[in-house]
Amino acid sequence: MNTSQFSTAATSAIDAFDSTARTLIDSYRDGGERLGDALAQRWNAALKESAPQLKPEVRKNAAHAQKVVAGYYSKGLQLSASGAEVAVNTMVQVATVAVGRAAALAEAAAQRKAA
């Protein structure tokens, strides 16, 4: 395998990793949002069912607690997905630079050998 073939294959593998990782991050984010929505619906249904047995202040506090927890969950989900995107971006950039440098070094070594 010559330098050009290696560089092309490595770049193709990096691109495949990048695409797959982004798809997984998007799926994680979408699944997390669906889970949050499902939990909110369950919470609201349980609160509605038990509402006649609760004092108005308790209902108000329970509804507020659900909103606060849902907000933290949503922020945590977005933060973790964004962190994963940063990690993928960094790995792709580093790998791309490494392939370029390795190709340049191999080319220089081949030229020295030929001379």
C-alpha positions in Angstrom: 0.0 0.0 0.0 1.6 3.3 -1.1 1.2 6.6 0.8 -1.6 7.9 -1.3 -3.7 4.7 -0.9 -3.0 4.7 2.9 -4.0 8.4 3.1 -7.2 7.8 1.1 -8.2 4.8 3.2 -7.4 6.5 6.5 -9.4 9.6 5.5 -12.3 7.4 4.4 -12.2 5.7 7.8 -12.1 9.0 9.7 -15.1 10.3 7.6 -17.1 7.1 8.4 -16.3 7.5 12.1 -17.4 11.1 12.0 -20.6 10.3 10.3 -21.5 7.4 12.5 -20.6 9.3 15.7 -22.8 12.2 14.7 -25.7 9.8 13.9 -25.3 8.2 17.3 -25.2 11.5 19.1 -28.4 12.7 17.3 -30.1 9.4 18.2 -29.0 9.8 21.8 -30.4 13.3 21.9 -33.7 12.3 20.2 -34.2 9.3 22.4 -33.4 11.3 25.5 -36.0 13.9 24.5 -38.6 11.2 23.9 -37.8 9.7 27.3 -38.2 13.1 29.0 -41.5 13.6 27.3 -42.8 10.2 28.3 -41.7 10.7 31.9 -43.5 14.1 31.9 -46.7 12.5 30.6 -46.5 9.8 33.3 -45.9 12.4 36.0 -48.8 14.5 34.8 -51.1 11.5 34.6 -50.2 10.4 38.1 -50.7 13.9 39.4 -54.0 14.3 37.7 -55.2 10.9 39.2 -54.1 11.8 42.7 -55.1 15.5 42.5 -58.4 15.0 44.4 -56.6 13.6 47.3 -54.0 16.4 47.4 -54.1 19.9 48.8 -53.8 22.7 46.3 -50.4 23.7 47.6 -49.1 20.1 47.3 -50.4 19.9 43.7 -48.7 23.2 42.9 -45.4 22.1 44.5 -45.5 18.7 42.6 -46.1 20.4 39.3 -43.3 22.9 40.0 -40.9 20.1 41.0 -41.7 18.2 37.8 -40.8 21.3 35.7 -37.6 21.9 37.6 -36.5 18.2 37.3 -37.4 18.2 33.6 -35.4 21.4 33.1 -32.3 19.9 34.7 -32.8 16.7 32.7 -33.1 18.6 29.4 -30.0 20.8 30.2 -28.0 17.7 31.2 -29.0 15.9 28.0 -28.1 18.9 25.8 -24.8 19.3 27.7 -23.8 15.7 27.4 -24.7 15.6 23.7 -22.8 18.8 23.0 -19.8 17.4 24.9 -19.8 14.3 22.8 -19.9 16.5 19.7 -16.9 18.4 20.9 -15.1 15.2 21.6 -15.9 13.8 18.1 -14.8 17.1 16.4 -11.5 17.0 18.3 -10.8 13.4 17.5 -11.6 13.9 13.8 -9.4 17.0 13.6 -6.5 15.2 15.4 -6.8 12.1 13.3 -6.9 14.1 10.0 -3.8 16.1 11.0 -2.0 12.8 12.0 -2.8 11.2 8.6 -1.6 14.3 6.8 1.6 14.4 8.8 2.2 10.7 8.4 1.7 11.0 4.6 4.1 13.9 4.4 6.7 12.0 6.4 6.3 8.9 4.3 6.6 11.0 1.1 9.7 12.7 2.4 11.3 9.4 3.3 10.5 8.0 -0.1 12.1 11.0 -1.8 15.2 10.6 0.3 15.4 6.9 -0.6 15.0 7.6 -4.3 17.7 10.3 -4.2 
